[in-house]
Amino acid sequence: MNVGSIDSGRIEAMIAQLKAAATKPTGAPVAPAGAVPAAKVDFADALKNSISQVSEAQLKAGEMGKAFTRGDDSVSLSDVMVSMQKASIGFQATVQVRNKLVSAYHEIMNMQV
């Protein structure tokens, strides 16, 4: 019995999945003729929604961490770590977007008219 090894069937299945994902078109989907265009999204609303999603992820991660430290059997350490990493990555991405927005604002303000 090989503990920790992956059989060749599973490896081949993973390779097939990777090949299928690689052959999928990555461009924007083309709307069929006569289709109604999608509603435009307001930038401020999109930014507000993304910030609230990051906040919710951080709150969820904090609650899961507290539940784990209390000894709740329904919460595993791996789930806590994954949720904390998701919240951290979301926060870092939000900070990078903010930095780009501030940089763009400064560039626009320094333009000569």
N, CA, C and O of each residue as an XYZ file, in Angstrom:
452
protein
N       0.855     -1.187      0.000
C       0.000      0.000      0.000
C       0.887      1.232      0.000
O       1.677      1.425      0.925
N       0.771      2.061     -1.013
C       1.533      3.295     -1.125
C       0.729      4.437     -0.543
O      -0.205      4.927     -1.177
N       1.077      4.860      0.644
C       0.396      5.981      1.265
C       1.027      7.267      0.752
O       2.249      7.415      0.771
N       0.192      8.197      0.293
C       0.684      9.482     -0.171
C       0.988      9.512     -1.653
O       1.365     10.559     -2.179
N       0.833      8.383     -2.349
C       1.093      8.404     -3.784
C      -0.220      8.521     -4.541
O      -1.276      8.145     -4.034
N      -0.145      9.042     -5.755
C      -1.310      9.218     -6.603
C      -1.207      8.215     -7.735
O      -0.163      8.111     -8.378
N      -2.279      7.475     -7.985
C      -2.216      6.490     -9.063
C      -2.223      7.178    -10.423
O      -2.622      8.337    -10.536
N      -1.786      6.467    -11.444
C      -1.616      7.058    -12.766
C      -2.942      7.472    -13.389
O      -2.973      8.397    -14.201
N      -4.034      6.812    -13.030
C      -5.344      7.189    -13.558
C      -5.749      8.590    -13.126
O      -6.304      9.355    -13.915
N      -5.471      8.920    -11.878
C      -5.808     10.264    -11.385
C      -4.909     11.319    -12.015
O      -5.352     12.433    -12.292
N      -3.652     10.968    -12.241
C      -2.737     11.916    -12.881
C      -3.200     12.196    -14.302
O      -3.223     13.347    -14.739
N      -3.570     11.140    -15.026
C      -4.044     11.322    -16.398
C      -5.327     12.147    -16.431
O      -5.519     12.955    -17.339
N      -6.205     11.950    -15.448
C      -7.433     12.733    -15.383
C      -7.119     14.211    -15.131
O      -7.758     15.090    -15.710
N      -6.143     14.480    -14.275
C      -5.748     15.864    -14.003
C      -5.153     16.510    -15.250
O      -5.437     17.669    -15.551
N      -4.327     15.756    -15.973
C      -3.723     16.290    -17.194
C      -4.802     16.595    -18.224
O      -4.735     17.611    -18.917
N      -5.802     15.713    -18.326
C      -6.902     15.947    -19.262
C      -7.673     17.206    -18.890
O      -8.065     17.976    -19.767
N      -7.896     17.423    -17.581
C      -8.592     18.632    -17.130
C      -7.784     19.875    -17.454
O      -8.344     20.885    -17.879
N      -6.466     19.813    -17.256
C      -5.621     20.961    -17.562
C      -5.627     21.270    -19.054
O      -5.680     22.434    -19.451
N      -5.572     20.222    -19.884
C      -5.606     20.434    -21.329
C      -6.943     21.036    -21.754
O      -6.984     21.921    -22.609
N      -8.036     20.557    -21.159
C      -9.355     21.091    -21.494
C      -9.461     22.557    -21.093
O     -10.027     23.370    -21.824
N      -8.915     22.888    -19.932
C      -8.952     24.282    -19.482
C      -8.073     25.162    -20.357
O      -8.392     26.330    -20.581
N      -6.963     24.609    -20.856
C      -6.057     25.392    -21.687
C      -6.644     25.675    -23.068
O      -6.299     26.679    -23.692
N      -7.521     24.807    -23.546
C      -8.087     25.004    -24.874
C      -9.339     25.857    -24.868
O      -9.838     26.217    -25.934
N      -9.860     26.193    -23.695
C     -11.038     27.059    -23.618
C     -10.663     28.460    -24.061
O      -9.575     28.938    -23.739
N     -11.555     29.137    -24.802
C     -11.260     30.523    -25.184
C     -11.308     31.410    -23.956
O     -12.189     31.270    -23.108
N     -10.353     32.322    -23.868
C     -10.290     33.203    -22.703
C     -10.807     34.597    -22.983
O     -10.877     35.421    -22.072
N     -11.168     34.878    -24.218
C     -11.670     36.204    -24.575
C     -13.064     36.428    -24.020
O     -13.684     35.524    -23.460
N     -13.534     37.637    -24.185
C     -14.872     37.986    -23.728
C     -15.894     37.259    -24.598
O     -15.696     37.142    -25.808
N     -16.971     36.774    -24.009
C     -17.973     36.079    -24.798
C     -18.654     37.025    -25.780
O     -18.915     38.187    -25.468
N     -18.932     36.513    -26.952
C     -19.576     37.314    -27.987
C     -21.078     37.156    -27.854
O     -21.592     36.039    -27.797
N     -21.783     38.284    -27.804
C     -23.234     38.253    -27.665
C     -23.860     37.868    -28.998
O     -23.411     38.336    -30.044
N     -24.886     37.028    -28.981
C     -25.543     36.667    -30.229
C     -26.264     37.867    -30.828
O     -26.597     38.820    -30.124
N     -26.499     37.809    -32.133
C     -27.162     38.919    -32.821
C     -28.554     39.124    -32.253
O     -29.291     38.161    -32.039
N     -28.910     40.361    -32.011
C     -30.233     40.685    -31.490
C     -30.321     40.607    -29.973
O     -31.395     40.819    -29.410
N     -29.229     40.310    -29.308
C     -29.262     40.209    -27.850
C     -29.271     41.596    -27.234
O     -28.691     42.533    -27.783
N     -29.923     41.720    -26.105
C     -29.995     42.986    -25.386
C     -28.691     43.165    -24.622
O     -28.274     42.248    -23.915
N     -28.021     44.334    -24.742
C     -26.761     44.523    -24.028
C     -26.980     44.500    -22.516
O     -28.039     44.881    -22.017
N     -25.957     44.046    -21.807
C     -26.034     43.968    -20.343
C     -26.071     45.374    -19.754
O     -25.580     46.330    -20.353
N     -26.660     45.475    -18.578
C     -26.753     46.766    -17.904
C     -25.358     47.236    -17.513
O     -24.509     46.436    -17.119
N     -25.133     48.525    -17.624
C     -23.840     49.082    -17.264
C     -23.718     49.120    -15.748
O     -24.685     49.374    -15.029
N     -22.507     48.861    -15.287
C     -22.242     48.843    -13.859
C     -21.561     50.148    -13.485
O     -20.588     50.558    -14.119
N     -22.076     50.789    -12.460
C     -21.485     52.019    -11.971
C     -20.192     51.685    -11.228
O     -20.168     50.766    -10.409
N     -19.118     52.427    -11.509
C     -17.818     52.149    -10.909
C     -17.889     52.257     -9.391
O     -17.336     51.416     -8.682
N     -18.562     53.281     -8.890
C     -18.656     53.467     -7.440
C     -19.371     52.296     -6.785
O     -18.964     51.839     -5.717
N     -20.443     51.801     -7.421
C     -21.164     50.654     -6.867
C     -20.302     49.393     -6.892
O     -20.306     48.616     -5.937
N     -19.569     49.192     -7.979
C     -18.702     48.021     -8.081
C     -17.607     48.067     -7.022
O     -17.290     47.051     -6.404
N     -17.031     49.249     -6.816
C     -15.991     49.403     -5.798
C     -16.552     49.169     -4.404
O     -15.926     48.506     -3.578
N     -17.736     49.718     -4.147
C     -18.369     49.538     -2.839
C     -18.688     48.068     -2.585
O     -18.480     47.572     -1.478
N     -19.189     47.370     -3.601
C     -19.510     45.951     -3.454
C     -18.263     45.119     -3.197
O     -18.280     44.212     -2.364
N     -17.186     45.421     -3.905
C     -15.969     44.640     -3.699
C     -15.381     44.883     -2.316
O     -14.861     43.959     -1.690
N     -15.460     46.117     -1.838
C     -14.960     46.406     -0.491
C     -15.810     45.703      0.556
O     -15.281     45.196      1.545
N     -17.120     45.668      0.349
C     -17.975     44.972      1.318
C     -17.721     43.464      1.285
O     -17.815     42.805      2.321
N     -17.400     42.905      0.109
C     -17.078     41.480      0.039
C     -15.789     41.167      0.782
O     -15.689     40.137      1.448
N     -14.800     42.052      0.671
C     -13.550     41.862      1.400
C     -13.807     41.946      2.901
O     -13.264     41.163      3.680
N     -14.631     42.890      3.290
C     -14.964     43.036      4.711
C     -15.681     41.802      5.236
O     -15.386     41.329      6.334
N     -16.625     41.278      4.453
C     -17.340     40.072      4.870
C     -16.398     38.881      4.979
O     -16.534     38.069      5.894
N     -15.448     38.769      4.060
C     -14.483     37.663      4.109
C     -13.614     37.768      5.362
O     -13.303     36.757      5.991
N     -13.221     39.000      5.725
C     -12.418     39.184      6.922
C     -13.226     38.849      8.177
O     -12.712     38.220      9.102
N     -14.489     39.271      8.204
C     -15.330     38.957      9.356
C     -15.554     37.452      9.479
O     -15.510     36.902     10.580
N     -15.792     36.790      8.348
C     -15.996     35.336      8.354
C     -14.745     34.626      8.849
O     -14.836     33.694      9.648
N     -13.587     35.057      8.385
C     -12.332     34.440      8.816
C     -12.119     34.642     10.312
O     -11.680     33.729     11.012
N     -12.429     35.831     10.793
C     -12.300     36.093     12.229
C     -13.228     35.230     13.056
O     -12.834     34.701     14.096
N     -14.469     35.088     12.591
C     -15.426     34.247     13.317
C     -15.000     32.775     13.311
O     -15.133     32.075     14.315
N     -14.485     32.319     12.163
C     -14.017     30.935     12.095
C     -12.825     30.721     13.025
O     -12.719     29.678     13.670
N     -11.935     31.698     13.093
C     -10.788     31.609     13.994
C     -11.226     31.550     15.448
O     -10.691     30.774     16.239
N     -12.206     32.381     15.791
C     -12.719     32.368     17.163
C     -13.392     31.042     17.482
O     -13.231     30.505     18.578
N     -14.155     30.512     16.513
C     -14.830     29.232     16.730
C     -13.806     28.115     16.916
O     -13.995     27.232     17.754
N     -12.731     28.150     16.143
C     -11.705     27.120     16.272
C     -11.018     27.192     17.631
O     -10.752     26.163     18.252
N     -10.728     28.415     18.095
C     -10.053     28.554     19.393
C     -10.966     28.172     20.550
O     -10.497     27.783     21.619
N     -12.288     28.288     20.326
C     -13.228     27.842     21.363
C     -13.353     26.327     21.403
O     -13.907     25.770     22.351
N     -12.831     25.651     20.360
C     -12.878     24.200     20.339
C     -14.068     23.649     19.580
O     -14.448     22.496     19.785
N     -14.661     24.445     18.711
C     -15.792     23.985     17.908
C     -15.317     22.891     16.955
O     -14.400     23.105     16.162
N     -15.952     21.709     17.037
C     -15.528     20.569     16.218
C     -15.937     20.716     14.759
O     -15.402     20.011     13.904
N     -16.865     21.606     14.454
C     -17.317     21.763     13.073
C     -16.359     22.618     12.238
O     -16.521     22.719     11.022
N     -15.369     23.229     12.882
C     -14.412     24.089     12.190
C     -13.029     23.452     12.278
O     -12.514     23.217     13.372
N     -12.435     23.176     11.124
C     -11.097     22.587     11.116
C     -10.050     23.683     10.936
O     -10.349     24.785     10.477
N      -8.837     23.356     11.303
C      -7.745     24.312     11.186
C      -7.502     24.685      9.727
O      -7.221     25.843      9.417
N      -7.611     23.707      8.836
C      -7.384     24.000      7.424
C      -8.433     24.967      6.881
O      -8.109     25.840      6.076
N      -9.698     24.819      7.318
C     -10.744     25.748      6.886
C     -10.458     27.164      7.390
O     -10.669     28.142      6.673
N      -9.986     27.260      8.608
C      -9.658     28.566      9.186
C      -8.516     29.208      8.414
O      -8.572     30.391      8.078
N      -7.480     28.425      8.134
C      -6.328     28.965      7.418
C      -6.694     29.389      5.997
O      -6.231     30.426      5.521
N      -7.522     28.593      5.318
C      -7.936     28.950      3.959
C      -8.757     30.230      3.968
O      -8.548     31.103      3.125
N      -9.689     30.354      4.908
C     -10.515     31.568      4.953
C      -9.677     32.792      5.308
O      -9.925     33.884      4.796
N      -8.687     32.617      6.180
C      -7.818     33.744      6.514
C      -6.954     34.148      5.324
O      -6.728     35.337      5.103
N      -6.472     33.176      4.558
C      -5.677     33.488      3.373
C      -6.530     34.177      2.307
O      -6.068     35.109      1.647
N      -7.779     33.718      2.138
C      -8.676     34.372      1.181
C      -8.921     35.818      1.580
O      -8.900     36.714      0.737
N      -9.152     36.041      2.862
C      -9.383     37.402      3.339
C      -8.134     38.259      3.153
O      -8.234     39.427      2.777
N      -6.966     37.688      3.412
C      -5.715     38.420      3.263
C      -5.459     38.782      1.802
O      -5.062     39.908      1.501
N      -5.684     37.841      0.901
C      -5.473     38.104     -0.525
C      -6.464     39.148     -1.024
O      -6.098     40.033     -1.798
N      -7.713     39.052     -0.586
C      -8.709     40.052     -0.968
C      -8.334     41.437     -0.481
O      -8.501     42.420     -1.202
N      -7.827     41.518      0.737
C      -7.421     42.807      1.296
C      -6.222     43.366      0.534
O      -6.188     44.554      0.214
N      -5.242     42.513      0.244
C      -4.067     42.970     -0.496
C      -4.450     43.456     -1.888
O      -3.913     44.456     -2.366
N      -5.362     42.766     -2.534
C      -5.814     43.194     -3.859
C      -6.526     44.538     -3.771
O      -6.348     45.394     -4.637
N      -7.327     44.724     -2.734
C      -8.037     45.985     -2.544
C      -7.051     47.129     -2.306
O      -7.232     48.230     -2.826
N      -6.028     46.866     -1.531
C      -5.012     47.890     -1.282
C      -4.289     48.248     -2.583
O      -4.002     49.420     -2.829
N      -3.996     47.252     -3.411
C      -3.329     47.525     -4.682
C      -4.218     48.351     -5.612
O      -3.735     49.249     -6.302
N      -5.506     48.050     -5.629
C      -6.438     48.844     -6.441
C      -6.488     50.271     -5.931
O      -6.488     51.219     -6.717
N      -6.532     50.425     -4.614
C      -6.529     51.774     -4.039
C      -5.265     52.523     -4.407
O      -5.316     53.707     -4.743
N      -4.122     51.836     -4.346
C      -2.862     52.486     -4.703
C      -2.861     52.928     -6.160
O      -2.377     54.014     -6.477
N      -3.394     52.104     -7.040
C      -3.458     52.471     -8.455
C      -4.394     53.652     -8.666
O      -4.102     54.534     -9.474
N      -5.512     53.682     -7.951
C      -6.442     54.800     -8.073
C      -5.815     56.096     -7.581
O      -5.975     57.142     -8.210
N      -5.111     56.034     -6.474
C      -4.456     57.235     -5.942
C      -3.368     57.705     -6.907
O      -3.213     58.904     -7.141
N      -2.622     56.760     -7.463
C      -1.584     57.116     -8.427
C      -2.191     57.769     -9.670
O      -1.666     58.764    -10.169
N      -3.292     57.209    -10.167
C      -3.959     57.791    -11.342
C      -4.496     59.180    -11.019
O      -4.417     60.086    -11.848
N      -5.039     59.351     -9.823
C      -5.548     60.660     -9.404
C      -4.424     61.692     -9.390
O      -4.590     62.810     -9.878
N      -3.277     61.307     -8.827
C      -2.146     62.234     -8.773
C      -1.645     62.577    -10.170
O      -1.285     63.723    -10.439
N      -1.621     61.586    -11.059
C      -1.186     61.863    -12.427
C      -2.143     62.830    -13.122
O      -1.710     63.730    -13.842
N      -3.425     62.642    -12.907
C      -4.413     63.537    -13.526
C      -4.305     64.933    -12.935
O      -4.399     65.922    -13.662
N      -4.111     65.023    -11.646
C      -3.983     66.338    -11.012
C      -2.722     67.073    -11.446
O      -2.696     68.303    -11.458
N      -1.678     66.333    -11.803
C      -0.420     66.970    -12.206
C      -0.367     67.267    -13.702
O       0.619     67.828    -14.181
N      -1.396     66.904    -14.439
C      -1.425     67.208    -15.870
C      -1.577     68.710    -16.069
O      -2.301     69.390    -15.343
N      -0.874     69.194    -17.071
C      -1.019     70.606    -17.404
C      -2.144     70.752    -18.417
O      -2.245     69.987    -19.377
N      -2.972     71.733    -18.186
C      -4.128     71.930    -19.052
C      -3.812     72.861    -20.182
O      -4.677     73.139    -21.013
